[in-house]
């Protein structure tokens, strides 16, 4: 089985943090989400994974250099979801490819999705769910009928399986949207299957609030735990062994800290500290991502 992770975007809603780190490399419990996603795919049986990158692409390329079963596709210009997939055809095998956004965390059974697509005779399968914040895709009788509102609205999870040959309809090395290609398929009376995943957990890391909320859910036990994250800590305070933390630090609700230095008389509540962060003596921080203080 093969997959592609879309990891080339700018992540503008997460500025200023995406100004120096691409969103797929944001750490989730101190481990880059991109690495977690790759390991999650490999555990499900995907032995060939393409990762595209553009924004701050050297960071992604360096992280994945030499990683078995992973091909890094560096893009000099931003090609969009369709353009990135079109370029990847040269690296894909002659079999369906599962595509996932590089900024989502979920409990969808990826092997089931892939094998379900392979049992059908449609060119595309989209994994959908009822998520009112993003419900824009019109579905009827387990088939997608439109992408711009209407009846039977559901949300696209960013997970889909497609037959690579449909991508050759897109121009090579030119920006394109995969959703525009799917619109064209509908106009040609091609079938796009909807595979519903309503019972699964799903979130993206599109905003700072989403990023912090995902940490909150994991550390308080309300969000399912990927095995790739390691052993469950049994505490809502998750500190790397290298964290320098004085005995006068007071933590509330939940805290995640990487290799950070936390000063004296500090109060932290619902905070993520990245590697290299320094929190000065007497600081009081809450509901925040701290890179350096």
N, C-alpha and C positions, 0 to 999 in steps of 0.2 A: 504494500500500500504506500502511496505517496501523498505528500501534503505540501502546501505553501503557506507561509506566514507573511502577511502584509505588514511591513515594518518601516515603510519609507516616509510616512507623513511627518508634518511639522509639529503637530500637537499644540496648536496655537492657544487652545483653551487652558493649557497648563503652563503658559508663560507666567513668570520668567524662568521657571525651572527647566523647561524644554529648550531654553536658549543655550544650555550647556550640557544637557543630557537628553538623548532621544527617549520618547515616552516608553517604548518597549523595554528600555533598560532601567526604568524606575524599579527600585527594589520593592519586593513584596516580602515582608518579614526578612529583610536583609539579603534577599536573593533576587537578581534581575528577573522580571516577569518573563522576558524572552527565553531565558534558560529554563525556567519552570515549564513554559509552554512546549519547548522542544522535548524535554524529558517526558512530559505528559503525553505527547504524541507518540514518542518512541515506545513508551510503556503500553500504549494501545495497539502497537504493531506497525506503526509507520516507520519504514526503514530508509526512506528517501525524502528529505525535507529541503525545500528551497526557501530561503529567506531573502526578501528584497530589502534594500535600504538606500536612502538618499540623504536625508537630513542627519548631519553628524555621523555619516556612514562609517567613518574610520573606527569609531568606537564599537560599532556592531561587528564590523569585519575583524577587528582585533580580538574581540571576545570569542568569536566563533572559529577563529583560525585553527585548522587541523581537527575540527570536531567531526567525528565519524558520522557518515550518513547525512551531513548537512552541506548544502551548496549555498554560498553567499552570492547574491546578485546585486552588485553595486550599480546604482543608476546615477549618471552624471547630471541628468535633469529629472525633475519630478514627472513621473509618467502616469500617476493616478492608478486606481485599482485595476482598470482594464489594461492600460499600457504596461504596467508591471507584470501582469499575468501573460500578456502577449509575448513579452521578451523572454519569459520563463519557459516558453514552449520548447526552446532549444535545450533546456536542461531537464525536461520532464520525460518520463517514460510513456509509452503508448498504452495508457490506462487512465481511468478517472483520477482526478486530483481533488483532495479535500483542501479547501481554502479557509483560513481563519484570520481574523484580524489579530494584530499583535498586541492589543490592549484590552483583551477580555479575559474574564475568569468565570468558570462555569462548571456544571456537573453533567453536561451533555455527554452521552456515550458515543464517542467518536467512531469507534469501530462499528457500532450498530448503524450509525448514519452512513458511513461509507458502504458497508455491505448492503444496506437497504437501497441505496442508489444503484448499486451494481445489479441488483435483482430486477430493477425496473428498466424500461426502455426509453427513458426521457433523457434529454441532453443535460439538464440541470436539476438539482435538488437543493432547495433553500430550507434551512432550519429556521422555523418561526416560533414565536410565542406571543402570548398576550401581555404586553408591557406598555400600558397607556402612554407613557412618556414618549415612546418611539413608534406607536402604531400608525403606520402610513401605507402599508402594503395590503392591497385588496386580495382576498382569497375566497374562492368558491369551490366546494367539493374537493378539498385537498389539492387544488391547483391555484397558482398565482395568476391573477387576471389583470393586475395593474400595480403601479408603484407610486401613484399620486393621489391617494385617497379614494374614497368610495365606500362600498359596503363590505362587511366582513373584515374589518381592518385588524391586522396583526403587525408585530414588529419583527424585522429581520435581525437575527442574532449576530450576523457577521460570519456565520458558519455556512458553507455551501460546498457541494460536490458537483463538479462539471467534467464533461468530456473535453479534453484539450483541443480537439479539432475545431470546436466552435470559436476558439480564440483567433484562428487564422483570418476571420472576417475583420479583425481590427488591424489598423496600420501599424507596422513595426516601428519602434522608436519614436512614437508620437503619443502625447497624453490622451488618455481615454478613460471612461468610466465603465466598469463592468455592469452597472445597473442600466446604463444606456444600451449596452449590448443586449441585456435581457429584455429591455423594452422592444428592441428590434425583433427579437425572437418571437415575442408575443404578436407583433404585427404580422409576422410570417406564419402565424397559427401554429407555432411550435409550443410544446407543453413544458411548463416549468412546474415541477412538483413541489408541494409544500409538505414538509415533515415537521409536525408540531412537537414542541418540547416544553409544554406548559408546566410539567411537574418538576422541571430542573431549576437549579439555582443559576442565575446569570447576572453579571454586571460588567460594565466597561469602566475604564479609568479615564473617562473623558474630561473630568473636572477635578479640582483639588478636593471638593466635597466627596466625590465618588471614591477617590483614592484613600482618603481618611476613613470613609465609611466601610470600605472593604477591610482595612486593618481592624477596625472596631469589631466587625462581625467575626473575623477569624479569631481574634484574641478573647472575645467573650463567648465564643461557642455557638453563635447564631448563624454562621456561614460554614458550609461543609469544608473540610480540610483536605487539600490535595496531599497525597503521600509524598509528593516531590518536595514539599515544604519541610520534611523531616518530622521527627517525633513531636507530638502535641506537647506544648510546654507545661500544661496544667496550671497556668497562671496567665493573667491578662497583662503581665509586664514581661516583655520579651526583649532581653538585653544580650547583645553579643558578648562572648567571653572577653573580648578586648575593650569593652566599654569601661571607661574610667568614671566611676560614680562614687561620690563621697557619701558618708553615712548620714549626712544631714539632708539628703534629697528626699522630698516628699512626692510620691506619685499617686495619682487618682484615676479611677476608671480603667484606663489602659494606656500603655506606653510601649513603643517599639524603638529601640536604639541600636544602631550599628556601632562601628568603631568610633565612638564619640567620646568627648570629654565633658563631663557635667560637673559644674562647680558646687560650692558650698551653699546651703540654704536656698536651694532651687526647688520650685514647685512646678510639676509637670502634670497636665491632665489632657488625655486624648491627643498625644503628640507623636509624630514620627521624626526620628533623628537619623539623618543619613551618615554614612562613613565620613569622618573628617569634621563633623559638626562640633562646635565648641559652645557650651552654654555658660555664660558668665555667672559669677557668684550673685546670689540674690534675685535671679531672674524668676519670673512667673509666666509660664507659657501654657496655652491651652488651645485645642482645636487648630493645630498648626503643623505644617511640614517645616522642619528646621534643617537648613543646609549648613549655615554657620551663623552664630549670633555673637 
